[in-house]
Amino acid sequence: MKKKILILILILITLSGCTKRFNIKDEDGKNQKSYVSNIICKPESEELQKIYEENKEQLKVDYDKLPNCPKLKINSGGYEGLWTSIFVKPLAWIIVKIGLLVKSNGLAIMIVGFLLRAIMFPLSKKSTNMSENMKKAQKDLDSLERKYKDKNDKESMMAKSQEMMIIYKKYNISPMSGCLFAFLQLPIFFAFLEAVYRVPAFFENNFLVFNLGQTPLEGFKAGNYWYIILVLLIIGATYLSFKNMNMNGNAEQAKQMKMMSTFMIVFISMVSFTLPTSIALYWIVSNGFTIIQNLILKKGKL
């Protein structure tokens, strides 16, 4: 468990440093607002265009050579490395094109979020099946632990390992393949996050009564209390997705998983007030897909 958490943290640190920003003060000079400096297309609103025009020297790209967001290309902004070229820019391009097709960037973000989860469904299904099989094998694994409880010599450890592999084979368990889905989720999430942040158009438009670039806290300050619905949907989707997770393993492992789930639910609940609507929409759709998928898989209909 500790190794998995460490790997996830390392992935988080590695991938979250791609978006570059610059800050400018407001008219009274008291507050600063952050803007993405390595955007891959020009903003559409005159106000934002003016800000970028006046701060070209702070940008990490050649602003004059950037296309307007509706005309975004996969290679817009130049080459920035494999991560951005293979994942971030293609994702941004797909969202923009779907947005033009459905005439809503907010809806496009939700559609792409759904498609990503649908593409990952085979891995997700395999991971869920592995969890169910592990649950069935737990009785045998507990007996194995009791059998070798006080035996720490090399021969006993080798025998224990061999017997464990026999149990895994009996219940069709492949630990590595079961973990694959968990390890892929974060890179895909951060690629999506990066794609959204680097296209100004995603933060300029509205979806229903929400501004795609506005956070619930900003919405509340502006007098738009509809954002409470967004917050409740984020918290509810997160809670239900973790609630449907299989708490397999022995009592200690189950306890650790429960503590981790509780921490994540509390953490996301606090963060939900500072998530831009565009990111919140992806989070809600992604977790909603997971909830429905787990319910269907548990009933054995897929």
SULWO-V408554 format. One record per residue. N is the residue number from 1. RES is the residue in one letter. SS is DSSP state (alpha for helix, beta for strand, coil for the rest). NEAR is the number of other C-alpha atoms within 8 Angstrom. Layout:
N/RES/SS/NEAR  N/RES/SS/NEAR
This chain:
1/M/coil/5  2/K/alpha/5  3/K/alpha/6  4/K/alpha/7  5/I/alpha/8  6/L/alpha/8  7/I/alpha/8  8/L/alpha/10  9/I/alpha/8  10/L/alpha/8  11/I/alpha/10  12/L/alpha/10  13/I/alpha/8  14/T/alpha/7  15/L/alpha/10  16/S/coil/8  17/G/coil/7  18/C/coil/6  19/T/coil/11  20/K/coil/9  21/R/beta/9  22/F/beta/10  23/N/beta/8  24/I/beta/7  25/K/beta/10  26/D/coil/9  27/E/coil/4  28/D/coil/6  29/G/coil/7  30/K/coil/6  31/N/coil/7  32/Q/beta/9  33/K/beta/8  34/S/beta/8  35/Y/beta/7  36/V/beta/11  37/S/coil/12  38/N/coil/11  39/I/coil/12  40/I/coil/11  41/C/coil/14  42/K/beta/13  43/P/coil/12  44/E/coil/11  45/S/coil/7  46/E/alpha/6  47/E/alpha/6  48/L/alpha/9  49/Q/alpha/11  50/K/alpha/8  51/I/alpha/8  52/Y/alpha/9  53/E/alpha/8  54/E/alpha/6  55/N/coil/8  56/K/alpha/9  57/E/alpha/4  58/Q/alpha/7  59/L/coil/11  60/K/coil/7  61/V/coil/8  62/D/coil/9  63/Y/alpha/10  64/D/alpha/4  65/K/alpha/6  66/L/coil/11  67/P/coil/11  68/N/beta/10  69/C/alpha/13  70/P/alpha/7  71/K/alpha/6  72/L/coil/12  73/K/coil/7  74/I/coil/9  75/N/coil/8  76/S/coil/11  77/G/coil/11  78/G/coil/5  79/Y/coil/6  80/E/coil/7  81/G/coil/6  82/L/alpha/7  83/W/alpha/8  84/T/alpha/10  85/S/alpha/13  86/I/alpha/8  87/F/alpha/10  88/V/alpha/13  89/K/alpha/13  90/P/alpha/10  91/L/alpha/11  92/A/alpha/13  93/W/alpha/11  94/I/alpha/9  95/I/alpha/12  96/V/alpha/13  97/K/alpha/9  98/I/alpha/11  99/G/alpha/14  100/L/alpha/10  101/L/alpha/6  102/V/alpha/9  103/K/coil/7  104/S/coil/9  105/N/alpha/16  106/G/alpha/14  107/L/alpha/10  108/A/alpha/13  109/I/alpha/13  110/M/alpha/11  111/I/alpha/8  112/V/alpha/10  113/G/alpha/11  114/F/alpha/11  115/L/alpha/8  116/L/alpha/8  117/R/alpha/11  118/A/alpha/7  119/I/alpha/7  120/M/coil/9  121/F/alpha/8  122/P/alpha/7  123/L/alpha/9  124/S/alpha/9  125/K/alpha/9  126/K/alpha/10  127/S/alpha/13  128/T/alpha/11  129/N/alpha/8  130/M/alpha/13  131/S/alpha/11  132/E/alpha/9  133/N/alpha/11  134/M/alpha/12  135/K/alpha/9  136/K/alpha/8  137/A/alpha/11  138/Q/alpha/11  139/K/alpha/7  140/D/alpha/8  141/L/alpha/10  142/D/alpha/9  143/S/alpha/8  144/L/alpha/11  145/E/alpha/8  146/R/alpha/7  147/K/alpha/6  148/Y/coil/10  149/K/coil/6  150/D/coil/4  151/K/coil/7  152/N/coil/7  153/D/coil/6  154/K/alpha/6  155/E/alpha/6  156/S/alpha/10  157/M/alpha/10  158/M/alpha/8  159/A/alpha/8  160/K/alpha/10  161/S/alpha/8  162/Q/alpha/8  163/E/alpha/9  164/M/alpha/10  165/M/alpha/8  166/I/alpha/8  167/I/alpha/11  168/Y/alpha/11  169/K/alpha/8  170/K/alpha/7  171/Y/coil/10  172/N/coil/8  173/I/coil/10  174/S/coil/8  175/P/alpha/7  176/M/alpha/6  177/S/alpha/9  178/G/alpha/12  179/C/alpha/9  180/L/alpha/10  181/F/alpha/12  182/A/alpha/7  183/F/alpha/9  184/L/alpha/8  185/Q/alpha/8  186/L/alpha/11  187/P/alpha/10  188/I/alpha/8  189/F/alpha/8  190/F/alpha/11  191/A/alpha/13  192/F/alpha/11  193/L/alpha/9  194/E/alpha/11  195/A/alpha/12  196/V/alpha/11  197/Y/alpha/12  198/R/coil/12  199/V/coil/15  200/P/alpha/13  201/A/alpha/10  202/F/alpha/13  203/F/alpha/12  204/E/coil/12  205/N/coil/11  206/N/beta/9  207/F/beta/11  208/L/coil/4  209/V/coil/6  210/F/beta/10  211/N/beta/11  212/L/coil/14  213/G/coil/11  214/Q/coil/12  215/T/beta/11  216/P/alpha/16  217/L/alpha/8  218/E/alpha/8  219/G/alpha/12  220/F/alpha/10  221/K/alpha/7  222/A/coil/6  223/G/coil/6  224/N/coil/8  225/Y/coil/7  226/W/coil/8  227/Y/alpha/11  228/I/alpha/8  229/I/alpha/7  230/L/alpha/11  231/V/alpha/12  232/L/alpha/8  233/L/alpha/9  234/I/alpha/14  235/I/alpha/12  236/G/alpha/8  237/A/alpha/12  238/T/alpha/12  239/Y/alpha/9  240/L/alpha/9  241/S/alpha/12  242/F/alpha/9  243/K/alpha/6  244/N/coil/9  245/M/coil/6  246/N/coil/6  247/M/coil/8  248/N/coil/10  249/G/coil/10  250/N/coil/8  251/A/alpha/6  252/E/alpha/7  253/Q/alpha/11  254/A/alpha/11  255/K/alpha/8  256/Q/alpha/8  257/M/alpha/9  258/K/alpha/9  259/M/alpha/8  260/M/alpha/8  261/S/alpha/9  262/T/alpha/8  263/F/alpha/8  264/M/alpha/8  265/I/alpha/12  266/V/alpha/8  267/F/alpha/8  268/I/alpha/11  269/S/alpha/11  270/M/alpha/8  271/V/alpha/8  272/S/alpha/12  273/F/alpha/10  274/T/alpha/9  275/L/coil/11  276/P/beta/11  277/T/alpha/14  278/S/alpha/13  279/I/alpha/10  280/A/alpha/12  281/L/alpha/11  282/Y/alpha/11  283/W/alpha/9  284/I/alpha/12  285/V/alpha/11  286/S/alpha/11  287/N/alpha/11  288/G/alpha/10  289/F/alpha/10  290/T/alpha/10  291/I/alpha/12  292/I/alpha/8  293/Q/alpha/8  294/N/alpha/10  295/L/alpha/9  296/I/alpha/10  297/L/alpha/11  298/K/alpha/7  299/K/coil/6  300/G/coil/6  301/K/coil/6  302/L/coil/4
